[in-house]
Amino acid sequence: MNILIWNNRGALKPSFQTYVHELARRHDPAILVVMETKLGGNKAKEVTDRLPFDGVIHTETIGLIGGLWLLWNEDQVEIQELAKTEQEIHVEVKVCVLNLSWIFSAIYASPRNVERCILWSNLSKVAELHNKPWIMADDFNEPLVNEDKFGGRGVSMNRSLAFKDCLDLCSMVDMGFSGPRDMYVAESIEVFSKEATIWNRDHFGNINQKKRRIMARIYGAQKALSISRRKRNHIASVKDERALWLTDEREVMEHFRSGFVSLYTTSFEAASRVPSYEVSWQVQLPEQAKDSIGAMVNLEEIKDALWSMKLYKAPGPDGLHVGFFQRFWLVVGESVKEEVRRV
């Protein structure tokens, strides 16, 4: 008798139903538990009606997360539903060929600690209501030790102790596992890498080869434009003061050189110096304006200048936009004022 537990992470994936049919064909499970379906109600029933199982129990999702399905084949087991919530399904299982019955619980704990505490309380109550063999197929979303998780934050001691107390009250024993501890992560990475490589090849081909080809074409176009631009900017002939055309390259160069020499030289050897006298038409600032220009800037002038600038123009050497200083002016205002006055 086979029992399969699958954390699917979304039963609306295009490949979900294909995978379930393949699992059923290969392993012929008596019971299949699908966790984190993210699907409940009528939509869940529509999906499970197309799966190769005779009976099914659904739970509602917890918002946009969770979702738990328990499916079975009636030719192998008889299932009697005992209780269910969004996080748990409890049933009594009777194996047809052995006439043996026991309690089976499918559990997908909420990622929120408050709701997990409700689940611990429910499991403790279930433990008091029967004395039959009991199996839990679960994703508790609560590790007991750091080695039970992969990455992320460390284990909370208080939450782990509450979880352990629940397991002790239910007299549960971890059945262990075979294979590498992080097999799911390694397999996921391997599958993703293969699929990403195939997708990249099918959609883009050989990216490096295409990049080299495109860069070569861009370089060729830039070179051609540069040559064409040089040809357009080249002066092949020029007419001199006598209205004669100069076509020889050296003659053209000499014509321009002599033109600049005559433009920036003079026959005057000296010039008289004009004394500087103040005249009435010269613009002069009033004394108040002179004092204002020479005075130390105040905080309001600095703030007005800062607020007149665009928020996200090019940042200064410190990499901070004007928007940063405007938003945090109450914090950095004094520092900015002191820096401006120091300068």
FIVEX-459316 format. One record per residue: x, y, z of N, C-alpha, C in turn; residue in one letter. Coordinates in pm, whole numbers, plus 32768, in hexadecimal, padded with zeros to 4 digits. Layout:
BEGIN
XYZXYZXYZA
...
This chain:
BEGIN
80557F8980008000800080008059807D8000M
804380D57FA08095814E7F91804581CA7FB6N
808782247FFF804E82A8801F80AF83107FEBI
8080836B7F9680D483D47F5D80AC845B7F97L
810F84AA7FBD80F885337FEF814685917F96I
810385F77F5E814186507EFB812186E07F1FW
818987307F3A817987C07F4B818287FD7EC0N
810E88197E878106883C7DF9812088CF7DDBN
80FD89287E38810F89B87E2880C089F07DB1R
804589C27DA27FEE89FB7D3B7FB589917CDFG
7F35896E7CF37EF789047CA27EC689377C1BA
7ED289B87BFF7EAA89ED7B7D7F1C89EE7B18L
7F8E89BB7B3F7FFC89B27AE07FD489577A6CK
7FFD897879F07FD58927797C7FFD88957987P
806C887A79CC809F87F179D1806987A07A48S
801887DF7A9F7FEE879C7B1A7FA4871A7AFEF
7F3B871E7AAE7EEA86A67A967F3B86397A50Q
7F95866179F77FEB85FE79B4804385B77A19T
807D86037A7780D285C67ADE808485667B37Y
8008858D7B5C7FB885367BB37F9A84B27B6CV
7F7384B87AED7F58843C7AA27FD583E67A98H
804A84267A8680C783DA7A7D80EA839A7B03E
80D683E57B7280EE83AC7BF7809283357C12L
801483437BED7FB582D67C027FDB825B7BAFA
800A82727B35803082017ADF80AB81B87B14R
810B82047B46818981C87B73817D81847BFBR
813581C67C59813A81987CE480B6815C7D15H
8049816C7CCC7FC781367CF57FAA81547D88D
7FA781D67DB07F9381F77E3F7F0481DC7E6CP
7EF781AD7EE87E7281A17F257E41822A7F50A
7E9F827E7F807E7D83047FAF7EE283667F74I
7EAF83D87F467F0584467F177EDF84C47F62L
7F4285047FA07F2D85847FE47F7585F07F94V
7F2A86557F6C7F6386C67F227F5B87427F7BV
7FCF877E7F977FD687F27FF07FF188727FA1M
7FCC88E17FDB7FE389667FA37FAC896E7F14E
7F2E89447F057EEF89487E817ECA89D57E56T
7EBA8A307EB77E928ABA7E9E7E0D8AC07E53K
7DB88A5C7E6E7D3A8A517E267CD38A0F7E81L
7C5A8A467E857BF18A0D7ED77B6A8A1D7E93G
7B0189EE7ED57A7989FF7EA37A5E89B17E23G
7A0A89EE7DCC79E189AC7D507A5489967CF0N
7AB489F27CF07B2689E27C967B7989677CBCK
7B8789507D3E7BD088DA7D6A7B87885B7D3FA
7B01885B7D4B7AB387E57D247ABF87CB7C8EK
7AC288377C3D7AD088257BAD7B5287DF7B89E
7BBC88017BD17C3E87C37BB47C4187327BE3V
7C1487187C5E7C1E86907C957BBF862F7C4ET
7B5386627C107AF9860A7BC67B3F85CB7B4DD
7BAB860A7B207BF485D77AAC7C6C85817AD2R
7C7D85677B547CEF85187B827CC684857B97L
7D2484287B8D7D0283987B907CEF83617C1EP
7C9483A07C6C7C7683727CF37BDE83717D06F
7BB183197D617B22830A7D767AE9836D7DDBD
7B35838B7E447B0583E47EAD7B6484577EC5G
7B3084C67EFA7B84853B7F147B46858E7F83V
7B9D85CC7FD57B75862D803A7BC986AA8024I
7B87871E801C7BCD879E80097BC687F18088H
7C28884980997C1D88B580FC7C21893A80B2T
7BF289A280F37BFC8A2880BA7C8A8A5E80CCE
7CAF8ABB80787D338AF980857D338B5F80F6T
7DAB8B8581217DBB8BEE81867DE08C6D813BI
7D7B8CB7810E7D968D2980B77DC38CF5802FG
7E3B8D1E80077E728CF37F867ED88C837F97L
7EE18C4A800E7F438BE080267EFB8B65805DI
7F468AF9806C7F0F8A7F80A77EBC8A318042G
7E5D89E980757E0D898F80237E3F89008033G
7DE488A480567E0B881B80767DA287BD803BL
7DD387587FF07D7A86F37FB67DA686697FE3W
7D45861480027D5F858880207D0D85357FBDL
7D5184E77F6A7D0F84957F057D2D84027F1FL
7CCF83A67EFA7CE783187F127C9F82C27EAAW
7CCB82467EA27C8D81E17E4C7C3C81817EA3N
7BBC81757E847B6181277ED97B7880907ECEE
7BC080637E677BDB7FD37E5E7C4B7FA97EBDD
7C91800C7EFB7CFE7FEB7F577CDE80127FE7Q
7C9980837FF97C7E80B280817BF080EA808AV
7BBA80E781037B3D812C81227B5F81A1817DE
7B2D8218815A7B4F829381A37AD182CA81E3I
7ADA82E982657A6D832C82AC7AA283B082E2Q
7A69841E82B37A9684A282E07A6E84B98371E
7ACF84E783C27AB6850484507AAC859A846AL
7B0885E684367B088678844B7B6886B783E8A
7B53873983CE7BB1878283797BA888178395K
7C17885B83817C1E88EE83847C738917830CT
7C92899A83047CE789C882957D72898A829AE
7D9E895C83127E26892A83217E2E88928330Q
7DBD884B83387DC587BD835B7D4B87718328E
7D6486F1830A7CF9869382EA7D138615833DI
7CAF85EA838B7CBB857183DD7C56850A83AAH
7C868491838C7C2E8427835C7C5183A483A0V
7BF18347839E7C0B82BE83C87C1A8269834AE
7C89822183427CA981D282CC7C97813E82EEV
7C4F80F882967C3F806782A47C7780258226K
7CDE7FD482387D1C7F8E81C87CC57F1881A3V
7C9B7F1181257C397EAC80FB7C6A7E1D810DC
7CE47E0280E47D147D7780E47D3A7D478170V
7D537DA381CD7D827D7C82527D187D9082BFL
7CAE7DD7829E7C497DF883027C887E3E837BN
7CEB7E97835B7D357EE183C27D107F7583B7L
7CF67FB784277CD2804584247D328095847DS
7D48811184567DA1816B849F7D7E81FB847AW
7DB6825984C37D9B82E884AD7E0983228454I
7DDD836E83F37E3B83B083977E1C84468395F
7E83849883A47E72852A83A57ECC8568833BS
7E8E85B382E17EDA8602827E7EDF869182AFA
7F5886C982B87F69874C82F97FBF87A782A2I
7F8F8820828B7FE1888B82527FCF890582ADY
8036891E8300802C89898364803B8A118322A
7FF48A7183597FFA8AFA832680868B34833DS
80B58B8A82E381358BCD82FB812E8C34836BP
80B58C54839A80A58CB5840780A18C6E848DR
80F18C9F84EA81028C5A856B80808C5285BAN
802D8CBB85B67FB08CBA86037F588C4685D7V
7F4D8C3185557EF88BC485237F378B3C853DE
7FBC8B35853D7FFE8AB6855F7FE28A8F85F0R
7FDE8AF086497FBE8AD286D67F328A9686E3C
7ED48AC3868F7E4E8A87868F7E5789F68662I
7EAB89DC85FC7EBD895385CC7EF788FA8639L
7F5C892B86857F9688D986F17F2988B38756W
7ED2891287757E6688F887D57E058890879DS
7DE4889A871C7D88883986DF7DC287AC86E2N
7E4487A186C17E82871C86BF7E8586DE874BL
7E9E873187AF7E9F86FE88397E1686CA8860S
7DAB870C88327D2486DD88507D04865B8807K
7D32865087887D1B85D4873D7D5F855F8783V
7DD5857787BA7E1F850B87FE7DD084D38875A
7D7E852888B57D3184FC892A7CB384AE8905E
7C8C84B188847C0B8478885C7C1483EB8824L
7C8B83B188197C94832A87E07D0F82E4881BH
7D14826188057D88821388317DB781B687C1N
7D9B81DD87457DC2818C86D27E4C81B7869FK
7E898162864C7F05818E86097EEB820E85B9P
7F4F826585B87F3A82EB857F7FB3830F8529W
7F9A833984AF8003836784537FE283F58428I
8048844B842B803984D383F8808F84E3837AM
805185148310809B853C8297809685D48295A
8109861482A5810286A182CB816E86F6828CD
814D8777828781AE87E38275818E884682E4D
81D9883B835481B8888A83CA81E6891C83C0F
823D893B835E827089C4835182AE89F683D2N
82E5899B8422832689C184A08395895D84BDE
8413898284A78481892584C4849D891D8559P
84CF88A9858184F98899860C858888C88622L
85DE88B385BD866B88DB85C68694891C8542V
870489628544873189A984CB874B894A8457N
877388CD84748792886E840A8717884483BCE
869F886283F18623883B83AD85F988A08342D
8643890C8332861C897282D1869189968278K
867389D8820986D989FE81A786DA8A968199F
873F8ADA81D0874B8B6A81C386E68BB68219G
86E18C3A820686818C8D824F86AA8CA882DFG
864A8CD6832E86648CF883BA86798C7A840DR
86B68C8F848186CC8C1F84DC864B8BF2851DG
86518B80855E85DA8B45859E85B78B93861EV
85358BAF863085058BF086AA84F88B878718S
853D8B9C8786853C8B3A87F384B08B29882EM
84698B96884483E48B8E888183828B448827N
83838B6387A483278B208748834A8A8C873AR
83CB8A6C873883F489E0872D83CA899087A7S
83D489CC881E83AB898688988315896C8899L
82C589CF8868823489BB88618212894A8801A
825989448791824588D9872F826B8851876AF
82DC884C87B1830A87CE87EE82A8879E8859K
827087FB88A6820D87D5890C8195879388CAD
816A87C8885780F9878E880F8119870187E1C
819086ED87A781B78667877981BF860587EDL
81F08633885E81F985DA88D2816E85B38905D
811186128908808985F389348044859088D6L
806985978855802E853C87F2807A84B987E8C
80E884AC8836813C843388358170841487A9S
819A847D876181CA846D86D98260845086D6M
828983FD8674831583DC8660833883F885CEV
83A6843F85B783D2845B852F840483DA84EFD
83CA83B6847C83EF833A8439846E834783E7M
84A483C283DF852183D58396850D83D58300G
857C83CC82B6857583CF822485F2838B81EDF
85EE836F816E8664833A8129868A839A80BAS
870B83A08098873983FE80338771847C8071G
87A784D6801E87E285538052877885AC8091P
87A185F880F88743864C8142870886B980E9R
875B86F58095872D87648042871487367FB3D
86E386BC7FA386CE86837F1E866D86D87ECDM
860287097F0E859E87587EC585DD87D67E8BY
8630881A7EDB866F88957EAB86CE88767E38V
8720880D7E4A878087EA7DE1873987C37D5FA
86CD87727D6D8683874A7CF6864087C17CB3E
860B881B7D0385C988927CCC862C88E77C7DS
86A488F97CB5870A89487C71873389047BEFI
874388807BF4876C88377B7D8701883F7B10E
8683882C7B37861588337AD6860A88BE7A9BV
861589247AF2860E89AE7AC1867E89CD7A5FF
86F8899F7A7E876989BA7A278755897B799DS
872488FE799C870D88BA791C86A0890078CBK
86318920791085C3896078C985E889EC789AE
86358A3478EA86608ABB78C286BD8AB47848A
87148A4F7846876F8A3F77D487218A217755T
86BE89C7775F866C89A576EA861C8A1E76BBI
85DF8A65771C85908ADC76F985E88B4676B6W
865E8B5A76EB86BA8BBD76B286E08B977622N
86FB8B15760D87228AE7758886AF8AF47525R
86358AD0755185C28AD474F685988B6274D4D
85A58BBF753485748C46751E85DF8CA574E9H
865C8C90751186C48CEF74EB87358CB07499F
873E8C2C749A87AF8BED7455882F8C0074A5G
88A08C04745F89228C19749E89368CAF74B5N
89218CDC753189268D6C754F89B08DA67532I
8A1B8D60755B8AA28D9575478AC18DA574B3N
8A998D4374628AB38D4B73D38A658DBF7394Q
89E58DCC73BC89958E3A738889CD8EC273B4K
89FE8EC8742F8A378F4574618AB18F6B740FK
8B0A8F0973F38B828F2773A38B5B8F557317R
8AF48F1672DD8ACA8F3C72568A928FCA7254R
8A3F8FEA72BB8A04907072C18A6E90DA72DAI
8ACD90BC73358B38911D73518B8D913572D5M
8BA690CC72848BF390DD72098BA8913771A7A
8B249125719E8AD6917871438AD3920A7172R
8AC7921E71F58AC892A6722A8B4E92E97210I
8BBB929E72268C4192D6720D8C5192FB717AY
8C2192A371208C2B92C070908BDC933B706AG
8B63934970A58B1193BF70878B52943E70BBA
8B8B943971358BCF94AE716B8C4894D67117Q
8C92947270E98D08948E70968CE094CF7012K
8C7494996FD48C4594D26F568C1695616F69A
8BCD957C6FD68B9E96036FF28C129662700AL
8C799631704F8CEE9685706A8D3596AB6FEAS
8D4596496F908D8796666F0F8D3496C86EBEI
8CAF96B16EBC8C57970C6E718C5B97986EAAS
8C6097A36F308C6498266F708CE6986F6F4FR
8D5598246F4C8DD698626F2C8DD798956E9CR
8D9498486E438D8F98746DB88D3E98F36DAAK
8CCD98FA6DF38C7999736DEB8CC099EC6E26R
8D1499D86E8D8D589A486ECF8DDA9A6F6E88N
8E029A286E218E809A446DDA8E6D9AB46D75H
8EC59B1B6D788EBF9B8B6D198F209B6B6CA7I
8EEC9B536C308F409B2C6BBF8F779BA56B73A
8F2E9C166B758F5D9C8D6B2B8F269D0A6B6ES
8F689D7E6B528F3F9DFD6B8C8F669E6D6B2DV
8F179ED86B2E8F319F4A6AD58F7B9FB56B23K
8FEA9FE76AED9039A04C6B359008A0D76B15D
9055A13F6B41902DA1CC6B319026A1F66AA0E
906EA1AE6A489071A1D269B99005A187696BR
8FACA14169B48F40A0F369778F75A07C6929A
8FECA04C695090259FD76910900E9F5E696CL
8FEF9EEA69328FD89E70697F905B9E2B699FW
906C9E0D6A1E90E19DC26A4B90B49D326A65L
90F09CD26A1D90C79C466A2B91339BEE6A69T
91B09C1B6A66921A9BCC6AA2920C9BD16B3BD
921E9B5E6B7B92099B566C0C92659BB46C59E
92E49BBF6C2C93449C186C71931E9CAB6C5DR
92EE9CCC6BE592C49D566BCB924B9D7B6C23E
91EC9D1C6C3291779D376C8591A09D4C6D17V
91FB9CF66D48922A9D046DD292719D896DE5M
92C69DB16D8793119E2F6D9492B39EA66D90E
92479E9C6D3E91E79F0A6D3591A39F206DBCH
91789EB26DFD91389EC16E80919A9EF26EE9F
92159EBF6EE692799EE96F4992969F7D6F3ER
92AB9FAC6EC392CAA03B6EB09253A0926ED4S
91DAA05D6EBE9163A0AA6EE3915BA0BF6F7AG
9177A0566FC89176A064705A91E7A0BF708BF
925CA0B6704892CDA10C707192AAA19E705DV
926FA1BE6FEA924DA24A6FD091DBA27A702AS
9186A21B70539115A24270A89141A2677135L
91A7A220716791D0A23471F29255A27D7202Y
9283A2C1719B92FAA31671A792D8A3A4717CT
932BA40671A89311A49371899396A4D9716ET
938CA54871269404A59671089424A5FA7176S
93C4A60C71D393DEA66B72419442A62E72A2F
94A3A67E72CC9508A650732B94E4A67673BAE
9496A6DF73CD9470A70B745493ECA755744CA
93A8A75C74BC9329A7A474C49327A7F47545A
92EDA86A753C92E5A8BD75B49280A8837614S
929DA88F76949246A85976FB91DEA8C07722R
9161A894771D90F3A8EF774090E1A8EC77D7V
90EBA95F781890D9A96078AA904BA93878CFP
903FA8F579438FBDA8C679728F7AA93279C4S
8F0DA96579908EBDA9C879D98E33A98F79F1Y
8DFDA9AB7A658D73A9837A7F8D15A9DF7A34E
8CBBA9A579ED8C5AA9F479A08BCFA9D579D6V
8B74AA2F79B88AF0AA2579F48A9FA9B179BES
8AC1A98179448A6DA916790A8A93A88C793EW
8B03A87E79858B27A7FB79BB8AC2A7CD7A26Q
8A9DA74B7A1F8A3CA7147A7E8A82A6F97B03V
8A48A72B7B6E8A80A7167BF28A14A6DF7C50Q
8A3FA6857CA989E2A64C7D0B89D4A6AB7D81L
895DA6B37DB9894EA7027E338996A6BF7EA7P
89B1A70C7F0E89FCA6D97F8089B5A6657FC4E
892FA6697FC988E4A5FD800888F6A5797FBCQ
88F7A5807F35890AA5087EE48997A4D27EF6A
89F9A52E7F008A84A5027F168A8FA4B97F9BK
8A50A4F080038A56A4AF80868A10A4268083D
89A2A41F80368957A39F802E89ABA3337FE9S
89F5A35C7F7F8A48A2FA7F388AB9A2C87F90I
8AF1A31E7FDF8B61A2F780338B39A2B580B5G
8AB8A2B580D68A8CA27D81578A89A1E48152A
8A8FA1A581C88A87A11381D389F8A0E581B5M
89EBA07C81658965A04981448925A00D81C1V
88A0A01881C888589FDE823A88139F5C8212N
87D69F1A827487989E97825E87269E9F81FAL
86D59F09820086639F1581A586909F268115E
86FD9F7180FE87309F81807587639EFC803EE
87A89EAF809487D89E2B806987629DD18049I
86FB9DD4809D86869D7F8088863D9DA78008K
862E9E2C7FF085E99E5B7F7786339E2F7EFAD
86B99E387EFF87089E0C7E8B86F99D777E73A
86F89D287EDF86EA9C977ED386619C727E9DL
85F89CB87ECB85709C967EA085559CC57E11W
85A99D1B7DD985969D477D4E85D19CE57CEBS
86169C7E7D1B86579C1C7CC385F99BA77CAAM
860F9B627C3985C29AEA7C1785E79A787C76K
85839A247C95859699BC7CFB85FF99557CD4L
85FB99247C58864C98AF7C3586AC98CC7BC2Y
86E399437BC1874F995F7B6487CD99157B92K
883999227B4388B498D87B6188E298F57BF1A
8902988D7C3E892C98A07CC989B798DD7CD2P
89D8990A7D4A8A5D99407D618AC598D37D76G
8B4098FA7D9E8BAA98957DB28B86982D7E1BP
8B2E98507E7A8B0697EF7EE18A9A978F7EB0D
8A6A979E7E328A0897437DFB8979975D7E27G
895F97CC7E6C88D997E97EA1889298517E4AL
881498337E2687C3988F7DD7879299027E2EH
8763996D7DEA872799DE7E3186AD99B07E80V
8663994E7E4985ED991C7E8D860A98E77F17G
868398AA7F2A86A998757FAD86B098E78014F
86F499547FED870799C3804A86819A098068F
86289A12800285A59A50801A855299FB8079Q
8555997780678500992180B98532991A8149R
85B7991A815B85EF990B81E2862D998E8212F
85F099FE81EB86279A81820E862D9A9682A5W
85C89A6682EC85C79A78837D863C9A3183BFL
867199CB837D86E1998083B5876899BA8387V
877299D8830587F499FF82CD88019A9582B7V
87989AE382D5879A9B7282B788109BBC82F6G
88279BA6837788959BEC83BC891C9BC68381E
892E9B46836089AE9B1A832689C59B5B829ES
895B9B65824C89679BA681CA898A9C3981DBV
89479C7B823B89629D09825289F49D1F8279K
8A289CCE82D48AB19CDD83008B139CC4828EE
8AF49C6282388B4D9C4381C98B509CB68164E
8ADA9CF081458AD59D6280E88B209DD98120V
8B0D9DF681A18B529E6881DE8BE89E5181E3R
8C0F9DD481F88CA09DB881FC8CDE9DD18173R
8C989DAC810C8CCB9DC080838CD19E558063V
